[in-house]
Each structure stands twice: as C-alpha cells, then as structure tokens.
Amino acid sequence: MQVQKRGNMIENLEEKTVSTKKIFDGKIIKLFYDKVMLPNNKIATREKVWHPGAVAIVPVTEENEVLLIKQFRYPVKEVLIEIPAGKLDNCETPMDCAKRELHEEVGAIGGKLIHMSSFHTTPGFSSEFLHLYLAINFKRKQNNPDEDEFLQIIKIPLKVAINWVFEGKIKDAKSIIGILMTNAYLKNNYNDNDLNNEIE
C-alpha cells in the first residue's frame, strides 16, 4: 500500500510483518524477533513479547475499604503493593479469571463484578491486554494462593489507597489505574445495569 503524506504527516502508520521468529517459549510468555516493513517501506526489527492477557480487580468492602496484596516481584527485586490480578488460563474468560483470582488471592467470594476498563499494559514490547474490574458486596473466606505465591493481604480505606498512589507508595501501574478509576467510578455512582454480573 502506498504511503500517503499530508505535509509531514504520514496517514498510514501500520507496520507489516515480513518475518517472525520465536526465540523463547516460556510457561507464561513467548518472545518473538520480527522483521517489519515501516510506512516508508524500509525494514526494521521488533522484539515482541506475547502474553495471554490478564485481569485485575479492585475489591471494595461495604466499609469502603480496599483489599490489596503485598508481593515480592522478582524482575524489579522489590515488594510491591498491588490490587489482586492474574493471567488468563487456557480458554478462561476474563470474568471467570477475575472470580478465580479474587478467591485465590484475597478469599473474596460472591458479590458482584463490574467491568471498568480494558487496556494495553505495555504496548511498546508486549501484547498483554488487561481487563479491570471493581468487586463489591462480596464475602471473605480463607484465600488460596498458588504454591509459588507468597502474599500478605492489606485492608485500607480507599482514601488511604489514593494517598498511597500520590505518595509513590503504590508503584504498580495496573493498581494505580484501578484505584483511581474506582474512586472516580464510585463518586459518579455505578449504573444499576452494571450490577447484574454476579460472582459465583
């Protein structure tokens, strides 16, 4: 396709795959080394991480408290404060994944899930697409993390979580987005039609 220019603007920004080579096939991610044709018809290389997708959930209690987790994240060698989250398994739907992760990580069952947003987390190198939910009206039971997950559960007022975001105490991107979106969502009152998604 011919690239059309309007002044210095290129109208067609698409990069087309010329070749692709899988160089790593891991348990969670796959790494590809691709050659692409740029809008100006030149060839460039791209390193791409394939990811199955994920969910993240902001669980808010009736007392307007948020359930967060503390977890050591090996790539950054740091204990981070995050909202519950996890990757999609096999043919799992985002809703089913959100229910599972809530139960596994913070022991939340029942109640309602409200989809707030879906977004690319790191589109510069990864295909990960994350679905963000708000969880309300749930009950708490014992959590059931995976064998290799070591978590500490924190329950704090939503207002404190927002302060932690702006103080830099919460540094995880999905958690920052989730907490701020939850605050805006609850301030504007949720739509009753959104409350039909029950957590089994």
N, C-alpha and C positions, 0 to 999 in steps of 0.2 A: 504494500500500500504506500502510495506517495505521501510524504510528509508535507503538510500544508503549513505555511508560515504566514502569520499576520503581524507585520512589523518584525519584532524579535521574538514573538510568541510562537511556540510550536503547538499546534492544535491536537495532534495525535501523540500522546505520551506513552503509549503502550510499548513494552519491551517484549519481543517474541523469542521463545526458547528455540535455540538452534540445536543444542545437545544437552544431555543431562547425564550425570554420573553419580551413582550412590557411593559414597566413600565411608559411610558408617551407618550401621543398622542396629540401633540400641533397643532397650526394653521400652523406653518412652519415646525417644526421638529418633529421627533419621536425618542424616546430613548429606546434602547434595552439592556437587560442584557443577554449575551450569554455565553454558555459553549462551549469550543472548544478543539479539540484534536490537540496537538502540534506534530511537526515532530518526536519527541522522544516517541510518544504515551501517554504522560502524559496529564492530563486535566487541563485547565486553564480557567479563566473567562475574558470576554471582555465586556466593555461598549461601545456601538456604537450609534452614532447619525445619523439617516437617514435624508438626505436633498434632496430636489427635483432637485437641480442643479441651476446654476446661469449664468449670463453673466456680463461682464464688458466691457466698451467701452472707448477708448481714442479719444475724439473729437478734431481734429486739424483743425484750420481755415486756410484760404489761406494766412494769415499773419504769419503762423507757431506759432500760439498761441494755448494753450490747455485750454479747459473748464473743470474746476474742481469744486467740491462742498465741502462746509464745513457743517458738520452734527454732532450732538451730538450722540455718540454711548453709549447707556446705560450700556452694560456689562463692558466697560472699564472706564465709567464715565468721558468721555473726548470728546471734539470737535475735529474731525479728518478731514483732507483734503484728499479727495478721487476722483477717477475717477467715472463717472456715472456707476451704477451697480444695479442689482436686480435679484430676483429669478425667475425661470421659473414657469409660472402659468398653471395648468391643462395640456393639451396636446400641449402647446405652443412650437414652435421650437426656438432654440437659436437665429436665425436670427430675427424672429418676436419679441422675447423678447427684443433684442437689439434695434430695431426700437422703440418699446414702451417706453423703459427706457430713450432713448435719448430725445424723445419728452416730457415725463413727467418731467424729472429732469433738463434738460438744454434748452428745447424748440428747439432742432435741428430736422429739417425735410429735406427730400430729400437727395441728395448726394449719396455717396457710402460707403458700409461697406466692410472691408477687414478682413477676419479671420486670426489672427496671431498665436494663440495657444489655446490649451485646456489643463487643468491640474487639479490635485487634490490639494485642498487648505490646508486641514489638515487631511491627511490620517491616522494619529495616532488614531483618535477617530471619524472622520466624513466621510460620503460618498460624501460630496459636490464635484461636478465636475464643474469647471468654464470655460466658453468659452470667450476668449478675442478677441475683435475686435478693429480695427482702423476705425474711421469715418472721411471722408473728403468730401469736396465740398458740404456741407450741408448749409441750410439757417436757420436763427434764428427767432423763434417766441416766444410767451409767453410760459413759461413752465407750467406744470400742475401736480404738485406733489400730492401724495395721501393725504388724510385728516390728517393722523398722521405723515406726513413727513414735517419737517421744515428745509429748505435748504438755503444756501447762495451760489450763483454762483460766481466763481472766473475765470477771464481770464488772463493768464500769458504766456509769451513766453516759448516755450518748453525748451529752455536752462535754464531758471529760475526754471522750474519744476524739471529738472535734478539736479540742485544745491540743491533744497529743499530736494530731496531724500538723497543726500550725507550729508547734514547738519542735517538730522534727523527731519526735519520739516514735511515731509510726512512719516508716520509710518505704513500705511496700506499696507499689503503685495501685494494685487492684484494691487494696484495703483503703487507701486514700480516696479513690474514686467511689468505692462502695459506701464509706462513712459519710462523705459529703453529699452524695446522691440521696442516701437515706434521710439525712436531715432535711434536704430540700423537699423530698417526696412527702415526708410526714407533716411538714409545715403546710404544704398545699393540700393536705388531706388526700388519702388514697381513694380511688374510684371503687365503689361497691362492686362493680362488674369485675374488677381485678381480684376480688377475694374468693372467686369460685375455684381457684386452684388449691385444693386441699392436699396436705402432706399426709400420706398413708402411714 
